[in-house]
Amino acid sequence: MLLPDKHITFAESLLGLGAYVLETLSTPMTIDQVWRSFEKSRGADYPAFHSFDNLVLAVDSLYALGILSLNEDGKLSRYEVSKRHATN
């Protein structure tokens, strides 16, 4: 369920849910705020069902990959790569 395959669409995979999380995090948010945003967009903007557990797994995966960080206020934010690090 982490990756899409023959029987699991991209939207149903944790990778697809992670992409939604990254798109949602234009500003730092708590996990509860991300969940509320997902619940509002479920059906119309996001075609697959996911539980809160799946959201936590997607966030954990993004954090382990170094794509998300947790700030001092306990909010999730996208890890911004500086241009100096990107060129090395």
C-alpha positions as CSV (number, residue, x, y, z in Angstrom):
1,M,0.0,0.0,0.0
2,L,3.0,2.3,0.2
3,L,3.5,2.3,-3.6
4,P,0.9,2.1,-6.3
5,D,0.8,-1.1,-8.3
6,K,-1.6,-3.1,-10.5
7,H,-4.4,-3.1,-8.0
8,I,-3.7,0.1,-6.0
9,T,-4.1,3.5,-7.6
10,F,-1.7,6.3,-6.9
11,A,-4.4,8.1,-4.8
12,E,-4.9,5.0,-2.7
13,S,-1.2,4.6,-2.0
14,L,0.7,6.2,0.9
15,L,2.9,7.8,-1.7
16,G,-0.1,9.6,-3.3
17,L,-1.3,10.7,0.2
18,G,2.2,12.0,0.9
19,A,2.0,14.1,-2.3
20,Y,-1.3,15.5,-1.0
21,V,0.4,16.3,2.4
22,L,3.2,18.1,0.7
23,E,0.8,20.1,-1.5
24,T,-1.2,21.0,1.6
25,L,1.8,22.3,3.6
26,S,2.2,25.7,2.0
27,T,2.4,26.9,5.6
28,P,3.3,25.0,8.7
29,M,0.4,23.0,10.1
30,T,-0.3,20.5,12.9
31,I,-1.2,16.9,12.0
32,D,-4.7,17.6,13.0
33,Q,-4.9,20.6,10.7
34,V,-3.6,18.5,7.8
35,W,-6.3,15.8,8.7
36,R,-9.1,18.4,8.7
37,S,-7.9,19.7,5.3
38,F,-7.9,16.1,4.0
39,E,-11.4,15.4,5.3
40,K,-12.7,18.5,3.6
41,S,-11.2,17.6,0.3
42,R,-12.0,13.9,0.4
43,G,-14.3,13.0,-2.5
44,A,-14.1,16.1,-4.5
45,D,-10.4,16.9,-4.6
46,Y,-9.0,13.6,-3.4
47,P,-10.6,10.5,-4.9
48,A,-9.5,7.8,-2.3
49,F,-10.4,6.9,1.2
50,H,-7.6,7.0,3.8
51,S,-7.8,6.7,7.6
52,F,-5.9,8.9,10.1
53,D,-3.5,6.0,10.6
54,N,-2.6,6.2,6.9
55,L,-2.0,9.9,7.2
56,V,0.4,9.3,10.1
57,L,2.2,6.6,8.1
58,A,2.5,9.0,5.1
59,V,3.9,11.8,7.3
60,D,6.3,9.3,9.0
61,S,7.6,8.2,5.6
62,L,8.1,11.8,4.5
63,Y,9.9,12.7,7.7
64,A,12.1,9.6,7.4
65,L,13.0,10.7,3.9
66,G,13.9,14.2,5.2
67,I,11.2,15.9,3.2
68,L,9.2,17.1,6.3
69,S,10.4,18.6,9.5
70,L,8.8,19.4,12.8
71,N,9.3,23.0,14.0
72,E,9.5,24.4,17.6
73,D,5.7,24.8,17.7
74,G,5.1,21.2,16.9
75,K,3.9,22.0,13.4
76,L,4.9,20.1,10.2
77,S,6.6,22.0,7.4
78,R,8.3,21.1,4.2
79,Y,12.1,20.9,4.4
80,E,13.4,23.6,2.2
81,V,16.7,22.7,0.5
82,S,18.9,25.7,0.2
83,K,20.6,26.3,-3.2
84,R,24.0,25.9,-1.6
85,H,23.1,22.3,-0.5
86,A,21.4,21.5,-3.8
87,T,24.5,22.3,-5.9
88,N,27.0,20.2,-3.8
